[in-house]
């Protein structure tokens, strides 16, 4: 059975691979894409998203969303200080220029209207950027927490982070939004942290296996860019490609080989721990489990999903 999804993203290279995979996999139907400030400023995010969808030949609505975090004026360390947008990210990820355009209106009311519509009761929400849009949508319409049937989130780290020792970028970029979403009471939440994504990295050999189609060749180019720039790849010649793993989970429930049911929360005030994902599995904890947290993934299943998407 085909799984329908809305993708909320801050399109950099791995988000673009996720878009291409969602467009190409026969078991998935991409309903819409919403964009959010994160990897790059939201205008660049929207442009990258349109480029990826056009390349895939997929005509779905794209709604631009939040241009800044939920309560902060900028990232905890402003983008201009931490990591200026690179030429690669400012000039379209190497993808052809978009011919389509974003829809009128903002992503947040779209998300509310989409998930409050009974016709979309089966649509999964996959969030692979900061959770600002979703937190705003839940604030605008609290009943949304009961209407979203499944939320899959790329964010956090049970072990080491990547932007700080404690925090992964998406949760660090807007910790208040991440905490608001995880505490909202959405019925099924799956968190895919760095622990899972780093357990199934991709290689140059994988890229070669994807190149039989136009979207596969584009995905391979994006993954090769990660191989050339990712710190993990410098030591192992393999790089984690985080965001497509959330999309893969929708059609391959066997993807995760280790996961825990836990009470998950996000630190919003710590000096050294801002944005840290806290995974509380203590049997005597006061709070009930609110998420499934993936810890490891099968490299074979992940590669098989991507090969199917790019065939």
C-alpha positions as CSV (number, residue, x, y, z in Angstrom):
1,X,0.0,0.0,0.0
2,X,1.3,3.5,-0.9
3,X,2.2,5.7,2.1
4,X,1.3,9.3,1.7
5,X,3.4,12.0,3.4
6,X,4.0,15.7,3.8
7,X,7.7,16.6,4.1
8,X,8.8,19.5,6.2
9,X,12.5,20.4,5.4
10,X,15.3,22.9,5.4
11,X,16.7,21.7,2.1
12,X,20.4,21.2,2.0
13,X,22.0,18.2,0.3
14,X,20.5,15.4,2.4
15,X,17.0,16.9,2.4
16,X,17.3,17.1,-1.4
17,X,18.1,13.3,-1.5
18,X,15.1,12.7,0.7
19,X,12.9,14.7,-1.7
20,X,14.2,12.7,-4.7
21,X,13.7,9.4,-2.8
22,X,10.1,10.3,-1.8
23,X,9.4,11.3,-5.4
24,X,10.9,8.1,-6.9
25,X,10.0,5.3,-4.6
26,X,6.9,3.3,-5.7
27,X,5.7,2.9,-2.2
28,X,5.5,6.6,-1.4
29,X,3.2,9.5,-2.5
30,X,4.6,12.9,-1.7
31,X,1.5,15.2,-1.0
32,X,3.3,18.5,-0.3
33,X,6.5,20.0,0.9
34,X,6.9,22.8,3.5
35,X,10.1,24.7,4.0
36,X,11.7,26.1,7.1
37,X,14.8,28.1,8.0
38,X,17.7,25.8,9.0
39,X,20.6,24.5,6.9
40,X,20.3,27.8,4.9
41,X,18.0,30.8,4.9
42,X,14.4,29.8,4.1
43,X,14.5,31.5,0.6
44,X,17.4,29.3,-0.4
45,X,15.6,26.3,1.2
46,X,12.5,26.9,-1.0
47,X,14.6,27.3,-4.1
48,X,16.5,24.1,-3.5
49,X,13.2,22.3,-2.8
50,X,11.7,23.5,-6.1
51,X,14.8,22.5,-8.0
52,X,14.7,18.9,-6.6
53,X,11.0,18.5,-7.3
54,X,11.3,19.8,-10.9
55,X,14.2,17.5,-11.5
56,X,12.1,14.6,-10.3
57,X,9.2,15.7,-12.5
58,X,6.9,15.9,-9.5
59,X,4.2,18.6,-9.3
60,X,3.3,19.0,-5.7
61,X,2.6,22.2,-3.7
62,X,5.5,23.8,-1.9
63,X,4.7,26.3,0.9
64,X,7.4,28.4,2.4
65,X,7.4,28.6,6.2
66,X,9.3,30.1,9.2
67,X,12.2,32.4,8.4
68,X,13.6,32.3,12.0
69,X,13.3,30.1,15.1
70,X,10.2,30.0,17.3
71,X,11.3,32.4,20.0
72,X,14.9,33.4,19.1
73,X,15.9,36.0,16.5
74,X,18.4,33.7,15.0
75,X,20.2,30.4,15.5
76,X,21.8,30.1,19.0
77,X,25.0,31.1,17.4
78,X,24.0,33.4,14.5
79,X,24.4,31.8,11.0
80,X,26.9,34.6,9.9
81,X,29.2,33.6,12.8
82,X,28.7,29.9,12.9
83,X,28.5,28.8,9.3
84,X,28.0,31.2,6.5
85,X,25.9,29.8,3.6
86,X,28.4,28.2,1.2
87,X,28.4,28.9,-2.5
88,X,27.1,25.3,-3.0
89,X,24.0,26.1,-0.8
90,X,23.5,29.6,-2.2
91,X,23.6,28.5,-5.8
92,X,21.1,25.7,-5.9
93,X,23.0,22.6,-4.7
94,X,24.2,22.1,-8.3
95,X,20.7,21.3,-9.4
96,X,19.1,22.8,-12.5
97,X,17.3,26.1,-12.0
98,X,13.7,25.7,-10.9
99,X,10.8,26.4,-13.3
100,X,8.0,25.9,-10.8
101,X,7.1,28.3,-8.0
102,X,6.1,28.1,-4.4
103,X,2.4,28.4,-3.6
104,X,0.8,31.5,-2.1
105,X,0.3,31.4,1.6
106,X,2.4,30.3,4.5
107,X,3.4,26.7,5.5
108,X,1.9,26.9,9.0
109,X,-1.8,27.4,8.0
110,X,-1.3,24.9,5.2
111,X,-0.2,22.3,7.8
112,X,-3.2,23.0,10.0
113,X,-5.6,22.8,7.1
114,X,-4.0,19.6,5.7
115,X,-4.0,17.6,8.9
116,X,-7.4,18.8,10.1
117,X,-8.9,17.5,6.8
118,X,-10.4,14.1,7.3
119,X,-9.2,13.2,3.8
120,X,-5.7,13.3,5.0
121,X,-6.1,11.1,8.1
122,X,-3.6,8.7,6.8
123,X,-0.9,11.2,5.8
124,X,2.4,10.9,7.7
125,X,4.3,14.1,8.6
126,X,8.1,13.8,8.1
127,X,10.2,16.6,9.5
128,X,13.9,16.7,8.6
129,X,14.7,20.3,9.6
130,X,14.2,22.4,12.7
131,X,10.6,21.9,14.0
132,X,9.6,25.6,13.9
133,X,6.7,25.2,11.4
134,X,5.2,22.3,13.3
135,X,5.5,24.0,16.7
136,X,3.7,27.1,15.2
137,X,1.0,24.9,13.6
138,X,0.4,23.2,17.0
139,X,0.2,26.6,18.7
140,X,-2.3,27.9,16.1
141,X,-4.4,24.7,16.3
142,X,-3.8,22.6,19.4
143,X,-6.2,19.9,18.1
144,X,-3.6,19.2,15.5
145,X,-1.7,16.9,17.9
146,X,-4.7,14.5,17.7
147,X,-4.9,14.7,13.9
148,X,-1.3,13.9,12.9
149,X,-1.3,10.1,12.7
150,X,2.5,9.7,12.6
151,X,5.4,12.1,12.9
152,X,8.9,11.0,11.9
153,X,11.6,13.4,13.0
154,X,15.3,13.6,12.0
155,X,16.9,15.2,15.1
156,X,18.9,14.9,18.2
157,X,21.6,12.6,19.3
158,X,21.6,10.0,22.1
159,X,25.4,10.0,22.0
160,X,27.5,12.9,20.6
161,X,26.0,15.8,18.7
162,X,27.3,17.4,15.6
163,X,27.0,21.1,16.2
164,X,28.0,20.8,19.8
165,X,29.2,17.9,21.9
166,X,25.6,17.5,23.2
167,X,23.3,18.6,20.3
168,X,22.4,17.8,16.7
169,X,21.8,20.7,14.4
170,X,18.0,20.5,13.9
171,X,17.2,20.4,17.6
172,X,19.9,23.0,18.5
173,X,18.7,25.4,15.8
174,X,15.3,25.7,17.4
175,X,15.3,23.9,20.8
176,X,12.1,25.5,22.0
177,X,10.2,24.3,18.9
178,X,11.6,20.8,19.3
179,X,10.5,20.7,22.9
180,X,7.1,22.0,22.1
181,X,6.5,19.4,19.4
182,X,7.7,16.5,21.5
183,X,5.5,17.5,24.4
184,X,2.4,18.1,22.3
185,X,1.0,14.6,22.7
186,X,1.2,13.5,19.0
187,X,0.1,9.9,19.0
188,X,3.0,8.3,17.2
189,X,6.4,9.9,17.1
190,X,9.6,8.3,15.7
191,X,12.9,10.2,16.3
192,X,15.8,9.3,14.0
193,X,18.9,10.8,15.7
194,X,22.5,10.8,14.6
195,X,23.1,7.5,16.3
196,X,20.9,5.8,13.7
197,X,22.0,7.8,10.7
198,X,25.7,7.3,11.4
199,X,25.2,3.6,11.7
200,X,24.3,3.3,8.0
201,X,26.6,5.6,6.0
202,X,26.8,5.7,2.3
203,X,29.9,5.3,0.0
204,X,31.1,6.2,-3.5
205,X,30.2,2.6,-4.5
206,X,26.6,3.3,-3.4
207,X,26.6,6.4,-5.5
208,X,27.6,4.4,-8.6
209,X,24.6,2.0,-8.0
210,X,22.1,4.9,-8.0
211,X,23.1,6.5,-11.3
212,X,20.9,4.6,-13.8
213,X,18.2,7.3,-13.7
214,X,18.3,11.1,-13.8
215,X,17.1,11.5,-10.2
216,X,19.5,8.8,-9.1
217,X,22.4,10.6,-10.8
218,X,21.3,13.8,-9.0
219,X,21.1,12.0,-5.7
220,X,24.6,10.5,-6.3
221,X,26.0,13.9,-7.0
222,X,24.6,15.3,-3.7
223,X,25.9,12.3,-1.8
224,X,29.3,12.7,-3.3
225,X,29.4,16.3,-2.2
226,X,28.7,15.0,1.4
227,X,31.6,12.5,1.0
228,X,33.9,15.3,0.0
229,X,32.9,17.6,2.9
230,X,31.6,15.6,5.8
231,X,34.0,15.2,8.7
232,X,33.0,11.6,9.2
233,X,33.9,10.7,5.6
234,X,37.4,11.9,6.0
235,X,38.3,9.0,8.3
236,X,36.1,6.3,6.8
237,X,35.3,7.2,3.1
238,X,31.6,6.9,4.1
239,X,29.2,9.6,5.1
240,X,25.9,9.6,6.9
241,X,23.0,10.9,4.7
242,X,20.5,11.6,7.5
243,X,17.2,12.8,6.1
244,X,16.3,10.1,3.6
245,X,16.3,7.6,6.5
246,X,13.1,9.1,7.8
247,X,11.4,8.7,4.5
248,X,12.8,5.1,4.2
249,X,11.2,4.2,7.6
250,X,7.8,4.8,6.2
251,X,8.0,1.8,3.8
252,X,10.7,-0.2,5.5
253,X,9.7,-0.7,9.1
254,X,12.6,-3.2,9.3
255,X,15.1,-0.4,8.8
256,X,15.9,0.1,12.4
257,X,17.6,-2.7,14.1
258,X,17.7,-1.1,17.6
259,X,15.2,1.3,19.0
260,X,13.8,2.3,22.5
261,X,10.5,3.5,23.7
262,X,11.3,6.6,25.9
263,X,10.2,9.9,27.2
264,X,12.1,12.3,24.9
265,X,12.6,15.9,25.6
266,X,15.0,18.7,24.5
267,X,17.1,21.0,26.7
268,X,16.2,24.6,26.1
269,X,18.3,26.5,28.7
270,X,21.7,24.7,29.2
271,X,24.9,26.6,28.5
272,X,26.7,23.5,27.1
273,X,23.7,21.3,26.5
274,X,21.3,23.6,24.6
275,X,19.4,21.5,22.1
276,X,20.4,18.2,23.6
277,X,17.9,15.3,23.2
278,X,17.2,13.6,26.5
279,X,16.1,10.0,26.1
280,X,14.7,8.8,29.4
281,X,14.2,5.0,29.5
282,X,14.2,4.6,33.3
283,X,11.4,2.3,34.4
284,X,10.7,4.6,37.4
285,X,10.4,7.8,35.4
286,X,7.3,9.9,36.1
287,X,6.5,10.6,32.4
288,X,5.1,8.0,30.0
289,X,7.0,7.2,26.8
290,X,6.2,9.8,24.1
291,X,8.5,8.6,21.3
292,X,10.3,5.7,19.7
293,X,14.0,6.6,19.4
294,X,15.9,4.7,16.7
295,X,19.5,3.8,17.7
296,X,20.8,1.7,14.9
297,X,19.8,1.1,11.2
298,X,20.5,-1.7,8.8
299,X,22.9,-0.5,6.0
300,X,21.5,-3.2,3.7
301,X,17.9,-2.1,4.1
302,X,18.8,1.6,3.7
303,X,20.7,0.9,0.5
304,X,17.9,-1.3,-0.8
305,X,15.3,1.4,-0.2
306,X,17.5,4.0,-2.1
307,X,18.1,1.7,-5.0
308,X,14.4,1.1,-5.3
309,X,13.7,4.9,-5.2
310,X,16.3,5.6,-7.9
311,X,15.6,2.7,-10.2
